[in-house]
Structure formats: structure tokens, C-alpha cells
């Protein structure tokens, strides 16, 4: 049975490379509203909520009919913002973290992340990946790589990970901005391997509620700080992460060029 789920979109007003990007509205809708509408069209989640520290963002969300919870400006990450809001969110087994600057994330990707937790009950977190086929992306630290192995169900007490493989599901070993796994003998053919050898991480997380309830007690992660990847804190804490594949990565909006291209794509489709 698919667990009940709520989507939370952490959103802050300050951003370095693209100031006030959540409220940019050259398409007639704010960037945040585009993300909210996509997320709200997913079939599984019971609700879609924006978590923010900005009164201006909160007013914009209410204006387009969305639900909002206020959080502290001191929250160090989107996940921390969700943890702070947890007791004010609708009751659900799973909380899906969708970044506010992902306006083109398919709703089907959100539903897939939730279904992964139903298929893999020993996973504490589900996330998404897409095959990485370009050498430029492999060498780009902005394209986060996921190192994966097939998901195996437990074979019984003390036998975790030695049972049957769950088709189409992958267990995350680690994440890195570096080109992992490292190839001692490189060939461009490695980028065409089937099943893929190289994966790009898609930053969507479906957390079991109990993982977020214990978030503040998880050990600090030097790797998470070193790579600036908060999912490494989950890896180091020993919480299994299941990953599912989607065909393409959504285009996040980080720079003025990203936003201009997004506006052009929106205008092209009417």
C-alpha cells in the first residue's frame, strides 16, 4: 500500500546568484507558483505546503491559493526548515521535499519517490536519479553524482541487503560532486553502459516521517559539510536511501540565464 504523503516546498527570499528568484514573475506567475502547481498535480500527496521565513513569500503563496507555514530565518537547509515545520504539517507517513526552484519537475517524479518507499519498506528515504550520459556533466561539480547498487531486500534477521533484488530500484552508496565511480581506464563507452554506470542525482527526497522526527539527533557529517551535500548526513547515519530512475533531470533555476531560458520555454508552450 502506498503511504500517505505531503509535499513541502522550502522557500527563502534571499539567493545569491538570482536575487528574489522565488518571486520572479515574467511568465505571469511567480517561479514558486509554477513549482507549487506542478507539485500539487501529483496524484499521491494529500497536500502541498510551502515552508518559508519570508512574509512576502507567504503573502504570494496565499494569493495563489496555497498553504504556507512560517519558519525561522536561521534554518540552515531546506530539510531543517521542514523539520521545524513538522508538527504543523498534515498527518502523513511521508514528507516529500521539493525545491522551490524546480518549476519543471514532473509530478510523476513525486509520485515515484513515494511509491519507492512502499516497494522498499526498509528504506528511510527515497530519492531520484537520471542516467548521466555527457562527459561535461560528469566533470561538472554542479551536477551531483550518485553511486548506486541494485536494491536488495533483507533476507531475514541479520541478513539485510542479501535478499532478492527489487527491479528498478537502486540503493544509494554515496553522493559526490566528483566523478564517481572513478574509472581507472576511461572510455567514452562507459557513459553509454546499460544499466547506467553513471547517474546524476535529482534533488527530490521522500522522507519517512520518523526520519525527520529524529533529524536533529543524527550525527553531524564531515562529508556533508565537505561536499556541501546534506544527503551525505543520511548516508553517514546509516539510513538506507532507495533511488528510482527518471528519464531526464528537471532544470533547476539558479542563474539569470536559467530563468531566461525557463521563461522562453514557458512562452513557447503558450
N, C-alpha and C positions, 0 to 999 in steps of 0.2 A: 504494500500500500504506500502511495506517495505521501510523504509527510506534509503537514500543513506548513505554509511558508509566508513570510512577509519580506518585501523588498525595502531596503533602506538605502537612500542616496545621501551620503555625506557631502555637504556643500559648504565651502567657505568663500568669502568675497575676495580675499587677498590672493593674488597669484603673481609671480614674478615675471614670467615670460609673456603673459597675456593678461594685463590688468582687468579686473572685474569680469572675467570671462563668463561666469555663470549667468550674468545679466545681459550679455551682448544679445542684440535682438534684430540684426539686419534682415532676418528672414520673416519678421513679423511676430516671432515667438522667441523667448529667451532660449539660450543654449540649454539651460536647466529644464525648461518645459519640454523641449524636444526629448531629452533623456527620460524625463518622467513619463511622457506619453508612451514611449517605446516600452519602458519597464511595466507600466500599468496595463499594457496589452498582453502580457504573458498570461497564460491560462491558469497556472497553478497558484500563484500567491494570492493571499486573502486581501492584501492591501499594499500600497506603495507609499512610503513616508519619506520626507526629506528631513535630515538632521542637520541643523546649521547653528552657527553662533551669530548670524547676521540678521538684524531686524529687517534690513532691506530685502534680503533674500526671502525671509519668512513672509513679508508682505507680498512679494511677487508670486510665491507659491500659493498663497491663499487666493490671490487674484485669478489664477487659472484653475482654481478648484482643488488644489492638492492639500494633503495633510502635512503638517510640519511639527517637529519637536525642537525646542531650543536646547543648545548645549553650550558648554564653556568654550571660550576662545583659546583656552590653554590646551585643548585636546591635541596631542602630538601626531595623530594619524586618523584616517577615516575609520578604522576599526575601533580605535579608542573613543571616537565620537559616538559610534553605535553602542559600545559598551555602556557609556554614560547614559544613553537614552533607553537602555534595555527595559527598565521597569515601567516605561511609558509607551512601549510598543504593544500592538495587539498580541494576544497569546498565540504562539505558533511554535512548532518544533524546530523550524529552520529560519535563520535570518540570512538573506541574500544581500551582500554588499555590492552595489553597483555605483561606479564612479560617476559623478555629475557631469564630467567632460567626455562621456561616451554616448553621444546622441544617436549613433548609428548601430549600437549593439542590438542584434536581433532579439526579439522577445523569446524566440525559440531557444536561445542560448541560456536564458534564465531558467526556463523550464527544464532544460537538460541538466543544469547544475543541481537542481532539486531532485530530479529523478536519480541521479548518480548516488545520492545518499540512501535512497530506497533500495537500490541494487546492491550497495556495498555497506551493510549496516555497521561494520567495524570502522568505517572511515568517520573521522570527526569533522572533516572539511572537504568540500568538493570545489574544484576549480576547472578552468577550461584551457585548452591549448589548440594551436593550429600548426600544421606542418610548416617547417621553415625551409624554404627552397632556394633562397638567394644568398650568395656569399656575403653581399653587403650587409644584409640583416644579421648574419651570423657574427660579423665583426663589429656590429653597432651596439655599444653598451646600452643604448636606449631601448633596444629590443631585448627584453628579458628572456633568457633561455630556460627551459625546463628539461631536466634529465629524468627520464621515466623508465619504468619497467612494467610488464603486464601485471595487472591486479590479480592477486591470488587470495582466495578466501581461506580463512583458518581451517586447518584440518582437524581441529579438536583442541582440547586443553593443552596449552604449551606448544601448539603447532601452528601458531599464527603465520600466515603467509606461505604455507606449504600445501594448501589445498588446491582445488580446481581454479583455473583461470576464468575470470569474468570477461567475456568477449566485449571488446570495445571500451574497456575501462583500463586505466593506467594508474600506477602508484607513483607519486612524485618522490624521487630520491632527493633532489635538491633543485634550487633555482640559482641562476647566476647571470650577471651581465657579461661574463666572459663566454667564449665559445666552448660550451660543454655539450657532449663529451669531447674531449680533446682527441684529435686524430694524429697518431704518430706518423702515419703515412697518408698524406692528404690526396684525395682525388675528388674532383667536382661531382663524380658519380655518387658520392656519399649523400649529396643533397637530394638525390632522386630515389633514395632507398625506399623500399616498401616492405614492411611498415616503416614509417619515417624513423630516421635515427635522430634527426634534429627537430626540436619543437620550440615554437615561440609561445610564451605564456600570455594568456588573455586574462587581464586583471579583474575577474569576477570571482567572488568567493561565496559559497553557501556554507554557513556555519551551523552546526547543531547548537541549539541554544545553550546547552550545558558547557560547550567550549567557551562561549562568550561570558558565561557566568563565572568562569574560573580564569578569565583572561588576565586579570590584574595579578594573579598569583603565579602565572607562568614565569619560568626563569628568564632573566634577561639573555639576549642573544648577541654575542660579539659579531657573528656573521651577519645578522640583520643590520646592525649598525655599519659594519664594514662595507657591505654591498648596497646599503640603503634599500633593503627589500624586507618588508615586515613579515612576509610569509615564511622567511627563514626562522623566525621565532617559533612558529608552529612546528617546523621540521625539527629544530633542536629540542623542542619539548617532547618529541616522540609521538606526536598526534598524527595518525595516518591521514594523508591527503590523497583523495582519488581525483583523477583528471579525466575529462572527456574531450574528444576532439570535435572542433567545428571547422568548416571549410576555409574560412577566412577570418582574420583578426579585424575587429572593429577599429575604425580610425579615431583614436582619441584626439582631442583638441588641446594642444599645448602652446602653440605659437600663433602669431597673426596670420602666417601663411596657412596653417592648418585650418583656421577659422574661415579665411577667404575661400579656400577650396571647398569647405563644407557648405558655405553659402551658395557657391556656384552649383554644387551638386543638388542642393535643395531647389534652386531656381530651375534647374534643368528638368526636374521631375514635376514641376508645376506647383 
